[in-house]
């Protein structure tokens, strides 16, 4: 994959390690609002990280410490140039409904509002700065959060808290988001990327297929009765049991050495 380094690019990509990729939204003059070009770039990066067997974890963040993402580019929508913010396969921003197997961690500094909050909810884990704020203000403009925000927020937060945020459109601060389980880690301003990288390295040290199947089963069984969840886990376990890494883990334990994961 070609690393994106030019400052004019709307989404930047680089490898932090052989197994960890970093993606940065880079449209600060528009508060990283999602345009058709940003959506296309994010979708392409997602596809390429999925296809790259060496990449085990992706971190998503912003080049601007003041804001993660303000959502859809309302100016583009008003001018009639907003078509394309949703891609066929990925949905809003090319990411909200994308089918993927690898874990994404979002590192949030500043505001994550509307579609920006929905992008966070589409990821698997959130590391937030103490100055971060999350919200779905669509109802304040006569709209509705339509990129996964409504049902995902309701699945994560206590019912009444989710109802309040959805009905008022008011944002929630990082401390409350952490207390209610929306955020995995709460860190000092400027420290989100460092913390997200530490978390990514812990994940990347594990067997990649085991991580992928575990998260896949968790997503598929969310909200289902216990019996259905057991069936989904059993199916993934059977698939995982046919891999070399499934045999490598116990073998390395017996031989008292670090496992060598091949992702196969």
Residue, then its C-alpha position, 0 to 999 in steps of 0.5 A: x500500500x502506498x503511504x499517504x504523506x502529502x498535506x493536501x490529501x484528505x485522508x492520510x495513511x501510514x504504517x506505525x509498525x508492520x502490523x498496525x496502520x494509522x489513518x488520519x482525517x485531514x480536512x481541518x478547514x472543514x472540521x473533517x466533515x465528510x465529503x464524497x472524496x473523504x468517503x471514497x478515500x476511507x473506503x479504499x483504505x479499509x479495503x486495502x487494510x482488509x486485503x493486507x495480511x500483515x495489518x492486524x489493527x487499524x487506528x483512526x484519528x484526526x490531524x486536528x486536535x480540536x476536532x475528530x469529525x463534525x459529520x457530513x459536509x452540510x455545505x456540500x449537501x446544501x449546494x447539491x454536491x453532497x451525493x457520494x458521502x455514502x458508498x454502496x458497500x460502506x455506507x456513510x463515510x465508506x465506513x459506517x456499515x462496511x463489512x470488515x474483519x480487522x479491529x479499528x480503534x478510534x482515537x478522539x480529540x475534541x468533537x465527534x458529532x453527528x456522522x463523526x460520532x457515528x464513525x466512532x460507533x462503527x469502530x470497535x474501540x474508542x480512546x478519548x481525550x478528556x476534551x472529547x465530546x460525542x453527540x448526535x445533534x441531528x434532531x436539532x436540525x429536523x434530521x435523524x442520525x441515519x448512519x448507525x448512530x441511533x441503534x448503536x448508541x442505544x445498544x451501548x448506553x443505558x436506555x434512558x441515557x441513550x434516549x436523552x442524548x437522542x431526543x435532546x441532541x446534546x453532546x456528552x463529555x468524555x468523562x460521562x462517555x467513559x463512565x457509561x461504557x461508550x469509551x474504553x480509555x480516557x486520557x489527557x489531551x494530546x495522549x490519545x494516539x499514544x494510548x491507542x497505539x499501546x492498545x493496538x500493540x496488545x491486540x496485534x500481539x495476539x493471533x490475528x485470526x483468533x481476534x477477528x473471529x472473536x470480534x466477528x462472533x461478538x458483533x453477530x451475536x449482539x442482542x441475540x438470545x444465549x442459544x443463538x450466540x452459542x451457535x454463532x460462536x461454535x461456528x466461528x470456533x470450528x472455522x478457527x480450529x482449522x487454522x495453523x495458528x490454532x495449533x501454534x498457540x498451544x504448541x508454543x505454550x508447551x514448548x515454553x516459547x513465544x508463538x509465531x502467528x502466521x494468520x493462516 
